[in-house]
Amino acid sequence: MKSLVKAGITVLLAACFSMGTRAQNIIPESQSIVKGKGTLALSQLEGIMSNLNKKEIALLKDHIPQSISQELNAKKKRSVRKISGFHAKAADTLFIKQPQVPILIERHDNILLLMRLNATETKTLDNVELNLDKALPLHQVKALRLYYGGTEARQDVKKQRFAPVDYLTNFTPGKTLRAIPSYVVLRSECKPTAHHVTLQAKQQLFPGVNYFWISIEMQPDAPITTRLKAVLSKAVADGKALTLVNSAPDMGRRMGIGVRHAGDDGVAAYRIPGLVTTNKGTLLGVYDVRYNNSVDLQEHIDVGLSRSTDKGKTWEPMRLPLAFGENGGLPAAQNGVGDPAILVDNANNTIWIVAIWAHGMGNQRAWFSSQSGIDKAQTAQLVMAKSTDDGRTWSAPINLTAQLKHPEWHFFFQGPGRGITCKDGTLVFAMQFVDRERVPHAGIMYSKDHGKTWTISAPACANTTEAQVAELPNGELMLNMRNQSGGGRAVYTTRDWGKTWQEHSSNIKALQEPICMGSLISVAAKDNVLGRNILLFANPNDPKERKNITIKLSLDDGKTWESAHQVLLDEGYGWGYSCLTMIDRETVGILYESSVAQMTFQAIPLKDFVTGKMKDDDRKAVQRNWSGCLTE
C-alpha cells in the first residue's frame, strides 16, 4: 500500500512538473510529499488536486496508471476515485510549516506553527487541534496562542509563503519579544492542561490565501535544554475536517535565551559574538555594542560583555570592558572599538579581550579607511583588556599596535570570536591583516609569557579574513578561515607557531559557507563525555546565504564532517556570526547572531550529535564511554 501511494505521488509530481510553473507552484515540497504515509499521503494528493483547474486535471489524468487505483485496497477506493477519476473536488487544504528556529524562554511569542489556507470553498475556520510531545512537562509552557495573520496579496499567491510579513522582528528595537499587534489578530489563548489542545479560531476567511499561526510562551524557569515537538493533528472549517499537508517533518525545537535584543539598554544592534568558559565555570560572552545602527566601524561602538554563573540560564547586566567614548578631541562615534575576541588563560584564569580601536576615519568603514603606519591618526589600533577576577572588572586598554603591526600594512586586527590556551600554556588568538596591496591574510598571534608579550605569525593563506584557531591532539594548530573567494572554509595547519603552514585535506572542500565568520573549538577526549577527541564547528550552513546555523562535529580531526553528526539550530536568516564553548563535559554552548535575537545563547548536549548512524568503529568507541546514548 505505502509503495503504491508513493508511486502515485511520484507520477503526479512528475506530471505536475511537466505542466509548467503554475502547477509547480501549487504543490508542497516534493520531498515531504513522497515521504508521506497512508491516509496522509492520499489526502496530500487530494489537496494538490483541489488546486488544479479543469485543463490541468485533464492533462494529469493521462499520466496516472490505472494499476495504481486498481490495486489499492477497498478502504482507500473512495479517495483514489477522487484522484484518478477527477469527478469530485477535495475540500480546501491547510498547509503547515514548523520553522526550525530557537524558542526563546524570555519571549512572549515564539512561532510554533505557521499555516496557509487558500479559501476557495471554506468560509470559516472553526478550530485547530494541536498535539504536544508527551515527554514535554506541561508546567514548562506558559501559554499557547492562535493568531490570524490576514491575507496574501493576489500577485504574491504563487510565492507559497507561510506569512505575508514578519510577525516578530529581530531588528526593530522594542519589538522583538511580542507579535507586532498591527500584523495579527489574537483568536484564542490557553495554558495547556493536557498534551492535546484545541484552539478556537472562529475566523471568517477572506477569499484567497489566509494565514494563521500558533505561538508558544515558555515559563521563565523552563530548562534551556528542553526539547519540544508539536503536531497539528486536525483543523475544522465549516464543521468539516480540512486536509492537512505538512511542508517538512518535525525535527523538534530547542530552547534558547536572547542574551541581547535590539533596543536593550538603548542600543540599536548587537553583533560579533565571542564566548568562553572560565576555570570557575562562568560563561563570558562578548560582542559589539552598536549604539546608532548595525554598521561596522567606524561608528559609535563599544565592546560589551555578558556574564553567566548558571550555565547560561541567566545573564548579569552588561559590562563594557573596552569603551573609548570621546577621545582625542573626537566624538564617541569616531572612537569605536569592536570585533572582539576573548581568551581564558587556563593556568591562572586571567581573561583577555582583544579588539580593534578606530580613531577618526570620518565615520566611514575602517576596513577601507585604515591606512599604513602605526599612529592612531593613520591606522586602526590593536588593543587588549584583561580581568583577574573572573570577568567582573577589567583593566585599562593595552595598546599592542607598535609591538605587532607591520607599518606597511593598512589594517591589522584579531579574528573575532575566541582564543585558546595550548597544552604547553601558550596563548593564541587568530589575527588578520590587509597588506600594502590591499590583499587580506589570516594568521595567529601568540604569547608564551601569559600575555606580557605577543608575537605574530606568517600569513597562512591569502584572501582570507576572520579565522578561529584550535589545537589538534598531535599538537598542530589548525586555522579555520573565512574565504573571501567563496566556495568553502579555508583550512591550514602549522607545527611551528605559524612560521610555515600546510594546506589541510579539508581545505575549501569540507565546510561550505556564504562568506561569513565561523567558530571552531577542539575538545580533548578527557574533557568530554563521548571520550573521543572531537572538533566542533558552527556557521551558516549554506553556500550563498546566511541562514541554517548548524553545529557540526568531527571525529577525525576535521578531515570529515558527517551529516549524522550535525545539529541545525536556526534555519532563519540573520547576520550569521557565532562562537562555541564547552559548558561542561556533556554540553556545548553557542552564542550567535540568530533570526530571533541578535545575541542568542543555546546549550546542546553532545549526545545529540551522535544519535544517528555512525561508523562501526566510532560507534563502539563512543559506546564504551557513554553506553545507552545511541539510537538508530
Residue pairs with C-beta under 8 A, 6 or more apart in sequence:
1 38
1 72
1 73
1 76
2 37
2 38
2 41
4 68
4 71
4 72
5 36
5 37
5 38
5 41
5 42
5 45
5 72
6 34
6 36
6 41
7 68
8 45
8 64
8 68
8 83
9 33
9 34
9 36
9 41
9 44
9 45
10 34
11 63
11 64
11 65
11 68
12 45
12 48
12 60
12 63
12 64
12 83
13 27
13 30
13 33
13 34
14 63
15 59
15 60
15 63
15 64
16 23
16 24
16 27
16 48
16 60
17 23
17 24
18 63
19 56
19 59
19 60
21 158
22 56
22 158
23 52
23 56
25 158
25 160
26 48
26 51
26 52
26 160
27 33
27 48
27 51
28 44
28 48
28 95
28 245
28 247
29 247
29 248
32 246
32 247
32 248
32 249
33 41
33 44
33 48
33 245
35 249
36 44
39 76
39 79
40 244
42 76
42 79
42 80
42 83
43 79
43 90
43 243
43 244
43 245
44 243
44 245
45 79
45 83
46 79
46 82
46 83
46 90
46 93
46 243
47 90
47 93
47 95
47 243
47 245
48 93
49 57
49 60
49 82
49 83
49 86
49 89
49 90
50 89
50 90
50 91
50 92
50 93
50 120
50 243
51 93
51 118
52 60
57 86
58 86
60 86
61 84
61 86
64 83
64 84
66 84
68 80
68 84
69 77
69 80
69 81
69 83
69 84
72 80
81 87
81 88
82 88
82 89
82 90
90 243
91 121
91 122
91 237
91 240
91 242
91 243
92 117
92 118
92 119
92 120
92 121
92 122
92 237
92 242
92 243
93 117
93 118
93 242
93 243
93 244
93 245
94 115
94 116
94 117
94 232
94 235
94 242
94 243
94 244
94 245
95 115
95 116
95 117
95 160
95 162
95 245
95 246
95 247
96 113
96 114
96 115
96 232
96 244
96 245
96 246
96 247
97 113
97 114
97 115
97 116
97 162
97 246
97 247
97 248
98 112
98 113
98 114
98 230
98 246
98 248
98 250
98 253
99 111
99 114
99 571
99 572
100 251
100 253
100 568
100 569
100 570
100 571
101 111
101 253
101 570
101 571
101 572
101 594
101 595
101 596
102 253
102 254
102 255
102 256
102 569
102 570
102 594
102 596
102 597
102 600
102 602
103 110
103 112
103 216
103 218
103 228
103 253
103 254
103 255
103 256
104 110
104 255
104 256
104 257
104 258
104 596
104 597
104 600
105 218
105 219
105 220
105 222
105 224
105 255
105 256
105 257
106 177
106 220
106 257
106 258
107 168
107 176
107 177
107 178
107 217
107 258
107 596
108 177
108 178
108 179
108 217
109 145
109 167
109 168
109 177
109 178
109 179
109 215
109 216
109 217
110 215
110 216
110 217
110 218
110 596
111 167
111 168
111 213
111 214
111 215
112 144
112 213
112 214
112 215
112 216
112 230
112 253
113 130
113 213
113 214
113 230
113 232
114 162
114 163
114 211
114 212
114 213
115 128
115 162
115 211
115 212
115 213
115 214
115 232
115 235
116 160
116 161
116 162
116 209
116 210
116 211
117 125
117 205
117 209
117 210
117 211
117 212
117 237
117 242
118 157
118 208
118 209
118 210
119 205
119 206
119 207
119 208
119 209
119 210
120 207
122 205
122 237
122 238
122 242
123 204
123 205
123 237
123 238
124 201
124 202
124 203
124 204
124 205
124 237
124 238
125 201
125 202
125 203
125 205
125 210
125 212
125 235
125 236
125 237
126 200
126 201
126 202
126 236
126 237
126 238
126 239
127 198
127 199
127 200
127 201
127 202
127 235
127 236
128 146
128 198
128 199
128 201
128 212
128 214
128 232
128 234
128 235
128 236
129 196
129 197
129 198
129 199
129 232
129 233
129 234
129 235
129 236
130 144
130 196
130 197
130 198
130 199
130 214
130 230
130 231
130 232
130 233
131 195
131 196
131 197
131 230
131 231
131 232
131 233
132 138
132 141
132 192
132 195
132 196
132 197
132 228
132 229
132 230
133 195
133 227
133 228
133 229
133 230
133 252
134 195
135 227
136 195
136 226
136 227
136 228
136 229
138 192
138 193
138 194
138 195
139 219
140 218
140 219
140 221
140 222
140 223
140 226
141 191
141 192
141 216
141 217
141 218
141 219
141 222
142 191
142 217
142 218
142 219
143 189
143 190
143 191
143 216
143 217
144 189
144 190
144 191
144 192
144 197
144 199
144 214
144 215
144 216
144 217
145 186
145 188
145 189
145 199
145 214
145 215
145 216
145 217
146 186
146 187
146 188
146 189
146 199
146 200
146 201
146 212
146 213
146 214
147 167
147 179
147 184
147 185
147 186
147 187
147 212
147 213
147 214
147 215
148 184
148 185
148 187
148 201
148 203
148 210
148 211
148 212
149 163
149 164
149 165
149 167
149 183
149 184
149 185
149 210
149 211
149 212
149 213
150 164
150 183
150 185
150 206
150 210
150 211
151 164
151 206
151 208
151 209
151 210
151 211
152 159
152 161
152 164
152 208
152 209
152 210
152 211
153 164
154 208
156 164
157 208
157 209
162 211
162 213
162 247
163 211
163 213
164 211
165 180
165 183
166 180
167 179
167 180
167 183
167 184
167 213
168 175
168 176
168 178
168 179
168 180
168 596
169 175
169 176
169 180
169 262
170 176
170 261
170 262
170 574
170 594
170 595
170 596
170 597
170 598
171 262
171 269
171 294
171 598
172 262
172 263
173 262
173 263
173 267
173 268
174 262
174 263
175 263
176 258
176 261
176 262
176 263
176 597
177 258
177 261
179 215
184 213
185 203
187 199
187 200
187 201
187 202
187 203
187 212
188 199
188 200
188 201
190 197
190 199
196 233
199 214
201 212
203 210
203 212
205 237
214 230
214 232
216 228
216 230
218 226
218 255
222 255
223 255
223 313
224 255
224 256
224 257
224 311
224 312
224 313
224 601
224 602
224 603
225 255
225 587
225 603
225 604
225 605
226 254
226 255
227 252
227 253
227 254
228 252
228 253
228 254
228 255
229 250
229 252
229 253
230 250
230 253
231 250
232 244
232 246
234 241
234 244
235 241
235 242
235 244
236 242
251 568
254 569
254 602
254 604
255 602
256 594
256 596
256 597
256 600
256 601
256 602
257 312
257 313
257 315
257 600
257 601
257 602
258 596
258 597
258 598
258 599
258 600
259 285
259 306
259 315
259 591
259 597
259 599
259 600
259 601
260 267
260 270
260 287
260 304
260 306
260 318
260 597
260 598
260 599
261 270
261 597
261 598
262 268
262 269
262 270
262 598
264 270
264 318
265 289
265 318
266 291
267 289
267 290
267 291
268 290
268 291
268 292
268 293
268 294
269 288
269 290
269 293
269 294
269 598
270 287
270 288
270 289
270 290
270 304
270 598
270 599
271 287
271 288
271 290
271 294
271 338
271 575
271 577
271 593
271 598
272 287
272 288
272 338
272 339
272 340
272 416
272 517
272 577
273 285
273 286
273 287
273 417
273 577
273 578
273 579
273 591
273 592
273 593
273 599
274 285
274 286
274 287
274 340
274 341
274 342
274 353
274 416
274 417
274 418
274 579
274 591
275 283
275 284
275 285
275 286
275 342
275 417
275 418
275 579
275 580
275 581
275 589
275 590
275 591
276 283
276 284
276 342
276 343
276 344
276 351
276 418
276 581
277 283
277 284
277 344
277 581
277 582
277 583
277 589
278 284
278 344
278 349
278 351
278 390
278 391
279 344
279 346
279 349
280 349
280 390
281 309
281 311
281 584
282 307
282 308
282 309
282 390
282 391
283 307
283 308
283 309
283 311
283 312
283 581
283 583
283 589
284 305
284 306
284 307
284 342
284 351
284 391
285 305
285 306
285 307
285 308
285 315
285 579
285 591
285 599
285 601
286 303
286 304
286 305
286 321
286 340
286 341
286 342
286 353
287 303
287 304
287 305
287 306
287 340
287 591
287 599
288 301
288 302
288 303
288 304
288 338
288 339
288 340
289 301
289 302
289 303
289 304
289 318
289 320
290 299
290 300
290 301
290 338
291 299
291 300
291 301
291 302
292 299
292 300
292 333
293 299
294 575
295 365
296 338
296 365
296 366
296 367
297 336
297 337
297 338
297 339
297 356
297 358
297 361
297 365
297 366
297 380
298 333
298 334
298 336
298 358
298 360
298 361
298 362
298 363
298 364
298 365
298 366
298 369
299 333
299 336
299 363
300 332
300 333
300 336
301 336
301 337
301 338
302 320
302 322
302 323
302 324
302 336
302 337
302 338
303 320
303 321
303 322
303 323
303 337
303 338
303 340
303 353
303 355
303 385
304 318
304 319
304 320
304 321
305 318
305 319
305 320
305 321
305 353
305 391
305 394
306 315
306 316
306 318
306 319
306 599
307 315
307 316
307 319
307 391
307 392
308 314
308 315
308 316
308 601
309 316
311 583
311 584
311 587
311 589
311 603
312 583
312 589
312 601
312 603
315 601
319 391
319 394
321 353
321 385
321 387
321 394
322 337
322 340
322 353
322 355
322 357
322 383
322 385
322 394
322 397
323 337
324 332
324 335
324 336
324 337
324 357
324 359
324 397
325 332
325 335
326 332
326 335
327 335
327 359
328 335
328 359
328 360
328 376
330 359
330 360
333 363
334 358
334 359
334 360
334 361
334 362
334 363
335 357
335 358
335 359
336 357
336 358
336 366
337 355
337 356
337 357
337 358
337 383
338 355
338 356
339 355
339 356
339 413
339 414
339 416
340 353
340 354
340 355
340 414
340 416
341 353
341 354
341 355
341 414
341 415
341 416
341 417
341 418
341 419
341 429
341 430
342 351
342 352
342 353
342 418
342 419
343 351
343 352
343 353
343 354
343 418
343 419
343 420
343 421
343 427
343 428
343 429
344 350
344 351
344 421
345 351
345 352
345 421
345 427
345 450
345 451
346 421
346 425
347 421
347 425
347 450
348 388
348 450
349 388
349 390
350 386
350 387
350 388
350 450
350 451
351 386
351 387
351 390
351 391
352 384
352 385
352 386
352 419
352 427
352 451
353 384
353 385
353 386
353 394
354 382
354 383
354 384
354 400
354 414
354 419
354 429
355 383
355 384
355 413
355 414
356 366
356 380
356 381
356 382
356 383
356 413
356 414
357 376
357 380
357 381
357 382
357 383
357 397
358 366
358 369
358 370
358 380
358 381
359 376
359 377
359 380
359 381
360 376
360 377
361 369
361 370
362 369
366 380
366 411
367 411
367 434
370 379
370 380
370 410
370 411
370 434
371 378
371 379
371 410
372 378
372 379
372 407
372 408
372 409
372 410
372 436
373 379
373 407
374 401
374 402
374 405
374 407
376 401
379 401
379 405
379 409
379 410
379 411
379 412
380 411
380 412
380 413
381 399
381 401
382 399
382 400
382 401
382 404
382 405
382 412
382 413
382 414
383 397
383 398
383 399
383 400
383 401
384 397
384 398
384 400
384 451
385 394
385 395
385 396
385 397
385 398
386 394
386 395
386 398
386 451
387 393
387 394
387 395
400 454
401 412
403 453
403 454
404 412
404 445
404 454
404 455
404 456
405 412
405 433
406 412
406 433
408 435
408 436
409 433
409 434
409 435
409 436
410 434
410 435
410 436
410 438
411 433
411 434
412 431
412 432
412 433
412 434
413 431
413 432
413 433
414 429
414 430
414 431
414 432
414 445
415 429
415 430
415 431
415 432
415 442
415 465
415 466
415 467
415 468
415 469
416 466
416 517
416 577
417 430
417 466
417 468
417 517
417 519
417 577
417 579
418 468
418 519
418 521
418 579
418 581
419 427
419 428
419 429
419 430
419 469
420 427
420 428
420 469
420 470
420 471
420 521
420 522
421 427
421 428
422 428
422 471
422 477
423 471
423 475
425 448
425 450
426 446
426 447
426 448
426 497
427 446
427 447
427 448
427 450
427 451
428 444
428 445
428 446
428 469
428 471
428 477
429 444
429 445
429 446
429 469
430 442
430 443
430 444
430 445
430 466
430 467
430 468
430 469
430 479
431 442
431 443
431 444
431 445
431 456
431 457
431 467
432 440
432 441
432 442
432 443
432 464
432 465
432 466
432 467
433 440
433 441
433 443
433 459
434 440
434 441
435 441
439 462
439 463
440 462
440 463
440 464
440 465
440 484
441 459
441 460
441 461
441 462
441 463
441 464
442 459
442 460
442 461
442 464
442 465
442 466
442 467
442 479
442 481
442 482
442 490
443 456
443 457
443 458
443 459
443 460
443 467
443 479
443 498
444 456
444 457
444 460
444 469
444 477
444 479
444 494
444 497
444 498
445 454
445 455
445 456
445 457
446 454
446 455
446 457
446 497
446 498
447 453
447 454
447 455
448 455
455 497
456 498
457 494
457 497
457 498
457 499
458 498
458 499
458 500
458 501
459 501
460 467
460 479
460 481
460 490
460 492
460 494
460 498
460 501
461 481
461 490
461 492
461 501
463 483
463 484
463 485
464 481
464 482
464 483
464 484
464 490
465 481
465 482
465 484
466 481
466 482
466 517
466 518
467 479
467 480
467 481
467 482
468 479
468 480
468 518
468 519
468 520
468 521
469 477
469 478
469 479
469 480
469 520
470 477
470 478
470 480
470 520
470 521
470 522
470 535
471 477
471 478
471 522
472 478
472 493
472 522
472 557
472 558
473 522
473 524
473 533
473 557
475 495
476 493
476 494
476 495
477 493
477 494
477 495
477 497
477 498
478 491
478 492
478 493
478 504
478 520
478 522
478 535
478 557
478 558
479 491
479 492
479 493
479 494
479 501
480 489
480 490
480 491
480 511
480 518
480 520
480 537
480 558
481 489
481 490
481 491
481 492
482 489
482 490
482 513
482 515
482 516
482 517
482 518
483 489
483 490
483 508
483 513
483 515
484 515
486 513
486 515
486 543
487 508
487 512
487 543
488 507
488 508
488 509
488 510
488 511
488 512
488 513
489 506
489 507
489 508
489 510
489 511
489 512
489 513
489 518
489 539
490 507
490 508
491 503
491 504
491 506
491 507
491 508
491 510
491 511
491 558
492 501
492 502
492 503
492 504
492 507
493 501
493 502
493 504
494 500
494 501
494 502
495 502
504 558
505 559
506 558
506 559
506 560
506 561
510 558
510 559
510 560
510 561
511 518
511 537
511 539
511 552
511 561
512 541
512 542
512 543
513 539
513 540
513 542
513 543
514 540
514 542
514 543
514 544
514 545
514 546
514 576
516 539
516 540
516 546
516 576
516 577
517 539
517 576
517 577
517 578
518 537
518 538
518 539
518 578
519 536
519 537
519 538
519 539
519 578
519 579
519 580
519 590
519 592
520 535
520 536
520 537
520 580
521 535
521 536
521 580
521 581
521 582
521 588
522 533
522 534
522 535
523 533
523 534
523 535
523 536
523 582
524 533
525 531
525 532
525 533
525 534
527 582
527 585
528 534
528 582
528 585
528 586
528 606
529 585
529 586
529 606
529 607
529 625
529 626
530 606
530 610
530 622
530 625
530 626
531 621
531 622
531 624
531 625
531 626
532 555
532 618
532 621
532 622
532 625
533 555
533 557
534 553
534 554
534 555
535 553
535 554
535 557
535 558
536 551
536 552
536 553
536 554
536 580
536 588
537 551
537 552
537 554
537 558
537 561
537 580
538 549
538 550
538 551
538 552
538 578
538 579
538 580
538 590
538 592
539 549
539 550
539 576
539 578
540 546
540 547
540 548
540 549
540 550
540 576
541 548
541 549
541 550
541 552
541 566
541 568
542 548
545 573
546 573
546 574
546 575
546 576
547 570
547 571
547 572
547 573
547 574
547 576
547 595
548 568
548 570
548 571
549 568
549 569
549 570
549 574
549 576
549 578
549 592
549 594
550 566
550 567
550 568
550 569
551 566
551 567
551 569
551 580
551 588
551 590
551 604
551 609
552 561
552 565
552 566
553 561
553 565
553 566
553 606
553 609
553 610
554 560
554 561
554 562
554 565
555 562
555 565
555 618
562 614
563 612
564 610
564 612
564 613
564 614
565 609
565 610
565 612
565 614
566 609
567 604
567 608
567 609
569 590
569 592
569 594
569 602
569 604
570 592
570 594
570 595
570 596
570 600
571 595
572 594
572 595
572 596
573 595
574 592
574 593
574 594
574 595
575 593
575 598
576 592
576 593
577 592
577 593
578 590
578 591
578 592
578 593
579 590
579 591
579 592
580 588
580 589
580 590
581 588
581 589
581 590
582 588
582 589
583 589
583 603
586 605
586 606
586 607
587 603
587 604
587 605
587 606
588 603
588 604
588 606
589 601
589 602
589 603
589 604
590 601
590 602
590 604
591 599
591 600
591 601
592 599
592 600
592 602
593 599
593 600
594 600
607 626
607 629
610 622
610 629
610 630
611 629
611 630
611 631
612 632
613 632
614 622
614 630
619 630
622 629
622 630
623 629
623 630
